[in-house]
Amino acid sequence: MKIFRYVTENTFDAFLWQVLENKQKFISQIMTSKSPVRACEDVDDAALSYAEIKALATGNIYIKEKMDLDIQASKLKLLKANHTSQKYRLETDIARKYPVEIQAVKRRISALKGDWEAAARVLGEKDTFAMTVDGTLYTERKEAGLALLAACAGIGASRVPVQVGDFQGFRLSVSFDSFNHQYLMTVSREWSYKMEMGKDSLGNLKRLRNLLAGIEGEIPKAERKLETLSQQLAAAREEVEKPFPKEEELAGKLKRLTELNTMLNMDQREEPGASNEGEEAAEEPDRGKTAGREKGENPAQPGKPEADKNPEAARKEEPWTLEKIKGMKKQRQGGMEAVRYSGKHRETSRMERG
């Protein structure tokens, strides 16, 4: 069995095969990974106007160029819109986002350094211990740990941190995490830090010391974040000054599209010949009247119909047709010839008498 495909020249078949070609290219690009393109456009049923279909059917060579330019111009317009949107976003980030984040990180770095100085003194005092829980000062670690567990039980299921004690200048607050069903301790001085509470009294105190020891490692992390934000701010200021890189290409394609639309007359919806014909028909009576006045003809001669005496009144009484206008024109021309002939005859008679 053989399959034959027939294509008629200068018909809409060319566009249909073009669509199939574009789809096959799209499929091949995905299957073979030979091209980074991952998008395929098609023309829906409303994209082609009647004039475009007529141009395709008559074999107009400019219609394909126009359709290609429409797709390319749409892509460029989308890229320009994305560029403009990104520019506005960068301007907002430069004016608001980055300054706020940079100031917040600077405050965090300053707070971390102050907290670390205080924590280093606490960690250096291994032989002495002092903690205040619910207004009571404890110098024994085990008693202080048991007092913390009792304070946690006293707040119940409060999700709002409640201050229960103080440890060497660091405030201790406890809250209940209803999702994980456990107590959380918030340790705060210039900055705040959180840790999970366990059921072991001494284990909680060990977690507290590890939390204070970890403050030192947070300082370089915050400094790296500050450096990253500063670099992003500088890059945003440089990027926001860049114009759309394909502005000239877009302007050229839009200019060519305007030329093609004018050439293909896509936007014109009425035939210009109809109005011109009506204007020429309306001008015919005026031309006859002007010619009659130049030759000395009196339009209001006795014995003529009212239409000949007053053409304007006749025009109002009944509609003028092209045939009536031509007939009146011939009638007026015949009258002009008669006037010329009678004038010559009278002139010849005068000469004979003389």
SEZA-975587 format. One record per residue: residue in three letters; z, y, x of N, C-alpha, C in turn. Coordinates in steps of 0.001 Angstrom, whole numbers, padded with zeros to 6 digits, always signed. Each point is the difference from the previous one (the first is absolute). Example, Ala and Ser with C-alpha at 12.3 -4.5 7.8 and 13.67 -1.06 7.14 Angstrom:
% residues 2
ALA+007800-005690+013190+000000+001190-000890+000000+001200+000900/SER-000720+001050-000350+000060+001190+000820+000730+001090-000770/
This chain:
% residues 354
MET+000000-001184+000843+000000+001184-000843+000000+001239+000883/LYS-000802+000970-000365-000092+001252+000737+000369+001163-000922/ILE+000614+000990+000603+000407+001198-000744-000811+001178+000510/PHE-000700+000667-000905-000809+001172+000346+000660+001249-000585/ARG+000019+001030+000786+000545+001282-000451-001109+001037+000061/TYR-000246+000671-001113-001069+000986-000091+000606+001401-000103/VAL-000598+000903+000731+000444+001393+000005-001198+000880-000294/THR+000148+000895-000960-001073+000927-000354+000155+001286+000786/GLU-001086+000404+000611+000031+001207+000826+000174+001242-000875/ASN+000735+000976+000534+000242+001286-000667+000700-000170-001349/THR+000991-000900-000039+000799-000192-001208+001476+000024+000380/PHE+000850-000245-000995+001450-000019+000218+000447-001211+000803/ASP-000904-000954+000244+000361-001190+000775+000500+000364+001386/ALA-000553+001062+000572+000405+000383+001356+001490+000328+000054/PHE+000494+000700-001004+001421+000349-000015+000867-001245-000177/LEU-000414-000926-000851+000779-001214-000219+000111-000821+001272/TRP-001120-000116+000730+000042-000743+001253+000811+000736+001058/GLN+000025+001310-000075+000827+000765+000934+001486-000286-000242/VAL+000399-000099-001264+001387-000325-000320+000360-001384+000526/LEU-000890-000968-000192+000248-001352+000508+000108-000007+001518/GLU-000831+000796+000650+000055+000082+001463+001347+000549+000470/ASN+000477+001052-000654+001289+000585+000387+001144-000987-000218/LYS-000063-000747-001104+001044-000990-000261-000021-001112+001043/GLN-001189-000441+000388-000095-001054+000997+000512+000479+001354/LYS-000305+001250+000341+000528+000553+001250+001522+000026-000024/PHE+000548+000364-001134+001456+000058-000134+000612-001389+000176/ILE-000598-001010-000635+000510-001370+000119-000121-000492+001435/SER-001135+000284+000642-000208-000450+001377+000996+000645+000951/GLN+000339+001261-000228+000948+000683+000880+001384-000634-000086/ILE+000388-000428-001196+001315-000631-000154+000009-001393+000619/MET-001071-000760-000209-000033-001383+000463-000147-000107+001511/THR-000714+000955+000610-000273-000104+001432+000846+000930+000849/SER+000646+001015-000635+000827+000981+000721-000801+000754+001051/LYS-001274+000233-000275-000837+000736+000942+000075+001504-000203/SER+000561+000431-001107+000071+001426-000276+001374+000320-000557/PRO+000580+001145+000373+001319+000355-000520-000014+000499-001434/VAL-001186+000135-000588-000087+000530-001356+000614-000994-000972/ARG+000854+000471-000872+000654-000860-000988-000122+000584-001402/ALA-001073+000737-000262-000208+000604-001318-001457-000093-000364/CYS-000276-000180-001296-001372-000079-000489-000095+000810-001279/GLU-001001+000864-000099-000179+000845-001172-001128-000534-000861/ASP+000123+000178-001304-001055-000343-000942-000142+001166-000966/VAL-001130+000078-000695-000251+001076-000950+000209-000552-001398/ASP+000887+000622-000775+000269-000514-001333-001091+000437-000971/ASP+000166-000388-001276-001061+000245-000977-000150+001475-000338/ALA+000996+000823+000293-000099+001423-000310-000409+000835+001192/ALA-000203-000635+001152-000274+000777+001209-001441+000468+000061/LEU-000903-000734-000631-001413+000368+000055-000375+000794-001247/SER-000487+001180+000193-000470+000800-001123-001405-000450-000378/TYR-000470+000504-001131-001345-000368-000437-001046+000469+000999/ALA+000227+001159+000601-000975+000504+000968-000061-000884+001233/GLU+001155-000545+000424+000005-000873+001166-000730-001303-000287/ILE+000241-000554-001198-000692-001244-000352-001505+000235-000086/LYS-000391+001154-000562-001424+000325-000072-000593+000124+001399/ALA+000749+000635+000902-000502+000154+001364-000118-001344+000699/LEU+000978-000888-000255-000085-001335+000594-001210-000759-000532/ALA-000230+000091-001312-001107-000737-000603-001357+000521+000450/THR-000091+001273+000298-001274+000576+000432-000195-000065+001503/GLY+000956-000599+000725-000169-000165+001438+000273+001251+000802/ASN+000892+000864-000458+000329+001222+000738+000776-000371+001258/ILE-000500+000416+001149+000606-000403+001275+001279+000767+000293/TYR+000239+001107-000714+001178+000809+000295+001245-000479-000738/ILE-000161-000860-001009+001159-000397-000778+000936-000874+000811/LYS-000550-000883+000850+000864-000844+000839+000789+000848+000982/GLU-000656+001000+000560+000707+000900+000917+001136+000713-000723/LYS-000253+000422-001231+001042+000691-000764+001179-000923-000288/MET-000289-001238-000386+001076-000934-000298+000819-000312+001241/ASP-000657-000187+001143+000725-000235+001249+000862+001201+000367/LEU-000560+001192-000176+000765+001206+000319+001183+000174-000945/ASP-000158-000389-001268+001115+000078-000942+001176-000850+000473/ILE-000306-001225+000450+001064-000892+000474+000640+000556+001264/GLN-000831+000440+000947+000536+000529+001249+000815+001265-000234/ALA-000498+000873-000875+000739+001230-000288+001325-000306-000698/SER+000016-001003-000874+001256-000374-000664+001024-000499+001012/LYS-000456-000803+000967+000909-000472+001045+000554+001162+000814/LEU-000876+000916+000376+000440+001137+000808+000949+000899-000789/LYS-000280+000176-001296+000909+000811-000822+001376-000653-000092/LEU+000014-001341-000112+001281-000700-000045+000751+000143+001319/LEU-000733-000121+001110+000633+000179+001307+000545+001417+000158/LYS-000756+000973-000480+000463+001386+000098+001228+000221-000873/ALA+000007-000598-001187+001175+000133-000869+001234-000626+000648/ASN-000188-001166+000642+001119-000631+000702+000463+000858+001172/HIS-000974+000596+000714+000346+000876+001123+000794+001211-000487/THR-000438+000590-001112+000713+001153-000546+001394-000385-000480/SER+000113-001165-000661+001307-000460-000463+000940-000257+001180/GLN-000536-000624+001049+000810-000249+001188+000428+001307+000665/LYS-000888+000977-000010+000331+001297+000586+001144+000661-000760/TYR-000059-000027-001341+001085+000568-000796+001317-000742+000251/ARG-000083-001331+000122+001213-000781+000256+000594+000344+001363/LEU-000871+000155+000999+000488+000364+001329+000632+001388-000003/GLU-000604+000927-000742+000583+001341-000079+001395-000044-000619/THR+000159-000852-001031+001329-000148-000604+000979-000636+000974/ASP-000461-001019+000741+000871-000651+000980+000410+000967+001107/ILE-000953+000830+000443+000305+000955+001068+001009+001039-000472/ALA-000145+000447-001244+000868+001065-000504+001363-000509-000467/ARG+000070-001248-000501+001250-000464-000610+000536-001293+000609/LYS-000816-001049-000011+000502-001323+000343+000511-000078+001432/TYR-000865+000293+000976+000392-000170+001401+001153+000907+000412/PRO+000008+001291-000389+001157+000828+000383+001322-000534-000542/VAL-000002-000479-001259+001235-000527-000588+000439-001267+000723/GLU-000937-000909+000266+000353-001250+000669+000458+000245+001433/ILE-000642+000913+000691+000392+000292+001383+001412+000582+000050/GLN+000301+000920-000912+001346+000570-000025+001045-001061-000340/ALA-000339-000927-000906+000942-001062-000361+000269-000922+001183/VAL-001037-000347+000742+000189-000873+001163+000803+000710+001084/LYS-000242+001277+000172+000783+000755+000991+001480+000019-000372/ARG+000289+000192-001289+001400-000027-000428+000605-001383+000207/ARG-000787-001036-000254+000493-001368+000194+000310-000260+001470/ILE-000884+000445+000885+000233-000205+001436+001283+000702+000438/SER+000159+001232-000466+001213+000737+000357+001248-000693-000539/ALA-000065-000510-001242+001154-000689-000583+000283-001312+000723/LEU-001042-000733+000345+000192-001267+000706+000664+000215+001358/LYS-000415+001016+000685+000600+000266+001313+001480+000365-000136/GLY+000326+000811-001014+001415+000338-000206+000823-001204-000406/ASP-000552-000850-000888+000729-001193-000430+000171-000990+001149/TRP-001001-000070+000858+000105-000945+001114+001085+000429+000998/GLU+000132+001268+000201+001070+000470+000885+001369-000410-000543/ALA+000183+000151-001320+001279-000402-000604+000161-001514+000019/ALA-001081-000732-000285+000090-001461-000014+000272-000559+001386/ALA-000567+000622+001027+000228-000475+001366+001472+000098+000373/ARG+000705+001034-000440+001429+000123+000291+000795-001091-000720/VAL-000409-000302-001271+000706-001045-000750-000202-001360+000653/LEU-001231-000282+000391-000297-001298+000610+000670-000140+001366/GLY+000237+001125+000666+000653-000072+001316+001485-000292-000086/GLU+000620+000235-001130+001433-000250-000168+000204-001400-000581/LYS-000018-001012+000850+000124-001383-000459+001456-000401-000273/ASP+000937+000672+000659+001405-000407-000136+000696+000678-001172/THR-000515+001128-000411+000638+000722-001105-000854-000119-001255/PHE+000688-000004-001151-000707-000110-001282+000764+000818-001027/ALA-000765+000748-000806+000627+000784-001068-001013+000178-001124/MET+000389-000381-001225-000865+000132-001183+000854+000379-001199/THR-000488+000917-000778+000693+000429-001210-000732-000563-001209/VAL+000730-000731-000882-000573-000576-001218+000885+000402-001170/ASP-000592+000663-000986+000718+000470-001200+001237+000809+000378/GLY-000125+000831+001047+001100+000881+000399+001016-000637+000909/THR-000176-001271+000337+000951-000712+000861-000622-000231+001364/LEU+000756+000331+001085-000491-000181+001360+000352-001406+000472/TYR-001035-000704+000506+000187-001357+000510-000367-000015+001477/THR+000877-000623+000820-000254-000150+001436-000333-001436+000364/GLU+000164-000910-000950-000345-001400+000215-001323-000295-000705/ARG-000862-000647+000733-001350-000250-000529+000045-000898-001233/LYS+000786-001047+000025+000020-000935-001121+000503+000680-001267/GLU+001057+000807+000114+000524+000698-001167-001017+001010-000531/ALA-000691+000674+000912-001016+000961-000438-001144-000708-000714/GLY-000389-001202+000509-001061-000753-000652+000384-000452-001387/LEU+001242-000474-000186+000463-000415-001322+000075+001186-000955/ALA+000374+001159+000527+000069+001198-000847-001396+000414-000467/LEU-000993-000186+000842-001382+000310-000404-000455-000919-001122/LEU+000323-001296+000088-000385-000927-001066+000691+000366-001307/ALA+001240+000420+000082+000721+000409-001211-000604+001270-000589/ALA-000453+000909+000867-000630+001230-000488-001323-000309-000690/CYS-000732-000972+000518-001261-000402-000649+000268-000572-001383/ALA+001026-000817-000120+000323-000562-001308+000466+001083-000958/GLY+000578+001072+000538+000513+001059-000853-001088+000864-000627/ILE-001169+000105+000621-001061+000850-000576-000783-000731-001076/GLY+000188-001303-000108-000697-000758-001032-001501-000077+000263/ALA-000788+000274-001059-001466-000098+000097-000653+001368+000108/SER+000707+000948+000607-000555+001351+000126-001176-000002+000978/ARG-001125+000520-000472-001171+000094+000878-000028+001310+000770/VAL+000904+000914-000323+000104+001272+000712+001001-000176+001141/PRO-000379+000377+001231+000931-000162+001130+001319+000746-000230/VAL+001097-000700+000225+001345+000557-000150+000687-000052+001361/GLN+000472+001158+000477+000636+000030+001310+001353-000706-000074/VAL+000199-000952+000928+001232-000801+000011+000785+000168+001290/GLY-000603+000618+001029+000747+000121+001248-000733+000823+001033/ASP+000579-000042+001238-000545+000757+001121+000238-000797+001279/PHE-001002+000020+000878+000122-000733+001267-000474+000891+001141/GLN+000931+000577+000710-000268+000803+001185-001029+001111-000271/GLY+000164+000680-001122-000899+001102-000338-001201-000396-000846/PHE-000202-001290-000239-001096-000484-000851+000565-000338-001387/ARG-000590+000579-001032+000454-000241-001373-000505-001362-000476/LEU+000849-000745-000693-000338-001337-000499-000061+000048-001524/SER-001164-000328-000566-000193-000022-001455-000546-001358-000396/VAL+000406-000483-001179-000389-001330-000464-000658+000121-001372/SER-001052-000805-000219-000697-000079-001297-000392-001442-000251/PHE-000315-000307-001284-000357-001372-000361-001493-000081-000272/ASP-000660-000982+000629-001425-000260-000219-000116-001075-001069/SER-000325+000423-001227-000053-000949-001110-001174-000958+000110/PHE-001039+000381+000708-001165-000875+000118+000308-001190+000913/ASN+000622+000271+001147+000329-001070+000959+001440-000495-000151/HIS+000766+000637-000910+001389-000409-000265+000833+000008+001280/GLN+000017+001142+000662+000805+000153+001211+000384+001465+000171/TYR+001017+000242+000837+000465+001357+000266-000697+000549+001239/LEU-000277+001308-000065-000627+000703+001116+000939+001091+000486/MET+000106+000136+001324+000805+001065+000589-000923+001041+000608/THR+000257+001265-000315-000747+001119+000560+000894+000715+001003/VAL-000455+000026+001253+000725+000660+001083-000723+001302+000294/SER+000696+001115-000112-000672+001292+000135+000833+000957+000838/ARG-000721+000786+000765+000596+001128+000738-000971+001164-000124/GLU-000882+000191+001004-001097+000959-000163-001183-000651-000706/TRP-000134-001314+000149-001030-000795-000679+000678-001175-000676/SER-000712-000703-000866+000577-001110-000758-000649-001308+000412/TYR+000822-001079+000020-000464-001334+000379+000634-001000-000962/LYS-000745-001071-000336+000487-000983-000962+000122-001377+000641/MET+000952-000769-000517+000200-001381+000448+000498-000832-001178/GLU-000251-001300+000039+000453-000918-001039+001427-000471+000302/MET+000767-000097-001053+001386-000474+000123+000054-001505-000255/GLY+000825-000683+000823+000224-001424-000193+001398-000274-000524/LYS+000350-001282-000069+001323-000395-000499+001017-000170+001120/ASP-000457+000047+001239+000890-000144+001158+000498+001383+000416/SER+001299+000186+000065+000577+001306+000320-000337+000430+001419/LEU+000169-000879+000974-000320+000352+001384-001511+000090+000213/GLY-000745-000802-000737-001456+000063+000125-000555+001354-000427/ASN+000602+000617-001008-000449+001326-000440+000245+001052+001080/LEU+001124-000094+000700+000273+000945+001081-000974-000190+001161/LYS-000382-001245+000255-000982-000247+001063-001367+000565-000388/ARG-000372-000130-001242-001265+000582-000481+000027+001524+000124/LEU+001177+000583-000240+000122+001451+000116-000232+000453+001439/ARG+000558-000712+000970-000195+000359+001403-001465-000189+000400/ASN-000641-001061-000479-001422-000208+000319-000878+001106-000602/LEU+000398+000463-001196-000744+001097-000622+000085+001260+000854/LEU+001185+000323+000494+000155+001185+000839-000745-000161+001324/ALA-000030-001205+000523-000708-000225+001262-001512+000122-000171/GLY-000497-000237-001205-001441+000080-000222-000529+001405-000178/ILE+000894+000993-000056-000461+001388-000161-000826+000432+001199/GLU+000372-000459+001182-000721+000411+001215-001473-000405-000068/GLY-000292-001173-000546-001387-000452-000073-000838+000748-001022/GLU+000632+000685-000947-000738+000763-001006-000537+001316+000551/ILE+000586+000497+001074-000434+001294+000541-001428-000059+000534/PRO-000382-000969+000880-001395-000031+000472-001003-000275-001121/LYS+000395-000756-001037-000906-000227-001130-000314+001312-000713/ALA+001036+000808-000202-000215+001285-000662-000837+000931+000873/GLU+000201-000046+001306-000786+000847+000904-001472-000414-000003/ARG-000265-001300-000065-001393-000466-000080-000639+000424-001325/LYS+000755-000039-001061-000536+000442-001288-000312+001490+000024/LEU+000849+000783+000659-000257+001434+000118-001281+000251+000786/GLU-000207-000743+001063-001226+000148+000788-001232-000381-000819/THR+000111-001065-000788-001123-000426-000842-000342+001062-001041/LEU+001006+000574-000625-000244+001046-000996-000635+001231+000634/SER+000421+000347+001202-000591+001157+000684-001469-000254+000316/GLN-000325-001221+000422-001397-000346+000270-000826+000015-001280/GLN+000557-000510-001088-000721+000012-001272-000240+001422-000487/LEU+000947+000882+000208-000171+001396-000396-001111+000660+000805/ALA-000033-000256+001306-001058+000574+000837-001368-000551-000394/ALA-000064-001318-000277-001272-000598-000409-000456+000545-001349/ALA+000932+000226-000914-000359+000544-001311-000528+001422+000128/ARG+000589+000806+000851-000485+001363+000201-001397+000007+000607/GLU-000272-000955+000866-001338-000082+000587-001016-000524-001004/GLU+000409-000965-000812-000921-000616-000956-000348+000948-001135/VAL+000938+000833-000420-000239+000871-001146-001014+001085+000323/GLU-000219+000279+001269-000964+001021+000392-001429-000532+000088/LYS-000167-001318-000072-001333-000581+000136-000777+000142-001308/PRO-001257+000444+000059-000818+000070-001224-000530-001377-000376/PHE-000618-000072-001160-000616-001255-000426-001138-000348+000953/PRO+000043-001143+000676-000985-000284+001056-001431-000165-000493/LYS-000196-000312-001269-001343-000235-000526-000418+001085-000985/GLU+000491+001214+000220-000310+001105-000903-001479+000348+000047/GLU-000580+000049+001199-001422+000338+000128-000878-001073-000632/GLU+000374-001258+000188-000780-001090-000602+000044+000080-001519/LEU+001164+000277-000563+000125+000125-001452-000815+001173-000520/ALA+000056+001135+000688-000766+001169-000443-001497-000280+000038/GLY-000466-000699+001042-001421-000334+000086-000451-000921-001116/LYS+000816-000992-000327-000375-000934-001068+000017+000686-001364/LEU+000977+000875-000228+000036+000722-001269-001191+000937-000139/LYS-000410+000611+001100-001169+000879-000040-001257-000799-000316/ARG-000134-001172+000625-001160-000844-000272+000026-000510-001437/LEU+001181-000308-000527+000100-000435-001389-000445+001096-000958/THR+000354+001235+000316-000444+001111-000840-001515+000114+000008/GLU-000598-000167+001172-001456+000050+000087-000638-001131-000798/LEU+000564-001206+000099-000562-001138-000733+000173+000175-001506/ASN+001138+000517-000431+000198+000232-001433-000998+001010-000540/THR-000283+001022+000796-001003+000977-000417-001384-000635-000040/MET-000294-000822+000993-001311-000643+000074-000195-000996-001141/LEU+001031-000782-000284-000105-001013-001052+000261+000569-001388/ASN+000458+001262-000051+000248+000676-001271+000954-000808-000873/MET+001093-000444+000624+000943-000859-000704+000750+000724-001100/ASP+000280+001268+000214+000863+000714-000933-000746+000691-001122/GLN-001321+000078+000076-000762+000709-001038-000198-000911-001196/ARG+000388+000434-001177-000012-000845-001202-001084+000379-000992/GLU-000799+001065+000235-001032+000399-000945-001281+000296+000738/GLU-001134-000164-000727-001300+000226+000598-000305+001478+000026/PRO-000367+000552+001145-000283+001434+000048-001291+000380-000697/GLY-000952-000931-000179-001287+000335-000591+000098+000385-001456/ALA+001010-000546-000735+000105+000298-001428+000334+001453-000238/SER+000927+000547+000747+000366+001403-000191-001112+000924+000450/ASN-000714-000375+001060-001099+000841+000466-001114+000077-001028/GLU-000277-001141-000673-001066-000008-000995+000354+000890-001175/GLY+001285-000030-000408+000414+000859-001097-000084+001462+000358/GLU+000336+000336+001274-000082+001390+000417-001438+000490-000001/GLU-000939-000865+000479-001409+000397+000004-000507+000199-001424/ALA+000430-000874-000948-000456+000130-001381+000524+001274-000631/ALA+001233+000384+000334+000559+001211-000591-000636+001248+000550/GLU-000572-000085+001219-000605+001178+000603-001407+000275-000512/GLU-000668-000987-000658-001385+000165-000419-000194+001133-001009/PRO+000836+000135-001067-000233+001100-000954+000133+001358+000648/ASP+000956+000164+000917+000167+001294+000653-001222+000354+000825/ARG-000592-001012+000648-001203+000274+000784-001134+000483-000899/GLY-000164-000621-001202-001065+000417-000914+000218+001408-000504/LYS+001240+000366-000303+000282+001347-000473-000285+001024+001077/THR+000356-000319+001234-000240+000946+001097-001485+000209+000221/ALA-000766-001119-000054-001450+000134+000191-000622+000826-001112/GLY+000496-000157-001242-000557+000774-001108+000265+001475+000159/ARG+001194+000388+000454+000290+001413+000187-000846+000598+001103/GLU-000270-000775+001083-000820+000523+001088-001432+000273-000461/LYS-000536-000744-000934-001384+000171-000462-000103+000950-001184/GLY+001132+000535-000467-000035+000943-001116+000036-000655-001352/GLU+000444-001244-000110+000011-000698-001286+001209+000436-000798/ASN-000167+000232-001286+001088+000372-000890+000492-001246-000712/PRO+001208-000468+000246+000451-001252-000612+000210+000119-001495/ALA+000203+001229-000508+000251+000172-001444-001258+000443-000715/GLN-001121-000689+000167-001246+000338-000678+000043-000481-001439/PRO-000583+000767-000933+000015-000434-001412-000853-001230-000195/GLY+000432-000829-000902-000774-001196-000330+000430-001217+000775/LYS+000854+000181+001021+000442-001164+000774+001286-000553-000604/PRO+000293-001257+000226+001242-000580-000537+001214+000678+000604/GLU+001147-000187-000686+001238+000617+000477+000405-000547+001351/ALA-000359-001261+000293+000341-000593+001297-000683+000727+001119/ASP-001325+000484-000248-000713+000736+001041+000545+001409+000135/LYS+000434+000601-001128+000515+001358+000083+001338+000042+000731/ASN+000842-000939-000276+001336-000020+000614+000296-001401+000529/PRO-000423-000302+001205+000249-001359+000556+001470-000326+000105/GLU+000870+001007+000262+001425-000282+000146+000588-000494-001319/ALA-000429+000612-001138+000499-000454-001299-000455-001411-000298/ALA-001258-000309+000350-000499-001361-000238+000748-001011+000840/ARG+000401+000402+001212+000726-000923+000867+001348-000355-000614/LYS+000620+000985-000740+001276-000272-000632-000163-000828-001249/GLU-001133+000188-000724-000178-000702-001270-000285-001478+000203/GLU-000825-000367+000968-000340-001400+000196-000005-000317+001492/PRO+000278-001259+000361+000056-000359+001425-001385+000059+000625/TRP-000020+000467+001242-001262+000084+000742-000251-001310+000709/THR-001219-000445-000101-000434-001190+000722-001039+000393+001014/LEU-000217-000896+000933-000964+000290+001057-001407+000127-000559/GLU-000339-000798-001058-001343+000077-000565-000230+001345-000694/LYS+001005+000490-000739-000162+001289-000665-000139+001132+000997/ILE+000752-000098+001070-000070+001058+001020-001388+000037+000631/LYS-000537-001198+000333-001346-000040+000590-001042+000533-000980/GLY+000157-000353-001315-000962+000497-000984+000037+001510-000126/MET+001175+000573+000000+000105+001459-000075-000581+000654+001235/LYS+000211-000663+001140-000558+000568+001237-001518+000056-000075/LYS-000640-001092-000491-001462-000002-000129-000450+001046-001019/GLN+000759+000136-001104-000365+000976-001027+000053+001416+000547/ARG+001040+000273+000776+000126+001337+000574-001121+000264+001006/GLN-000337-001012+000799-001095+000172+000960-001323+000267-000715/GLY-000241-000687-001154-001220+000258-000769-000036+001414-000552/GLY+001146+000506-000466+000046+001377-000488-000273+001001+001091/MET+000489-000278+001183-000237+000895+001127-001480+000063+000340/GLU-000694-001162-000055-001441-000011+000282-000760+000809-001050/ALA+000416-000113-001274-000681+000767-001058+000172+001488+000203/VAL+001190+000416+000406+000226+001425+000252-000878+000484+001134/ARG-000093-000822+001048-000852+000400+001123-001467+000143-000462/TYR-000474-000961-000803-001404+000017-000432-000277+001202-000895/SER+000897+000290-000952-000233+001144-000899+000045+001303+000771/GLY+000838+000080+001001+000051+001222+000805-001288+000233+000746/LYS-000563-001035+000577-001274+000131+000717-001125+000397-000958/HIS+000033-000586-001219-001052+000307-000963+000025+001474-000391/ARG+001185+000572-000270+000104+001411-000358-000447+000887+001155/GLU+000331-000408+001208-000405+000807+001159-001519+000013+000141/THR-000654-001138-000245-001476-000055+000089-000645+000872-001077/SER+000560+000026-001196-000555+000822-001087+000067+001472+000346/ARG+001092+000442+000599+000135+001404+000368-001056+000379+001042/MET-000265-000896+000936-000988+000293+001033-001397+000124-000614/GLU-000348-000863-000984-001321+000081-000619-000166+001299-000784/ARG+001067+000430-000680-000083+001242-000753-000157+001188+000931/GLY+000655-000053+001100-000121+001112+000934-001372+000058+000601/
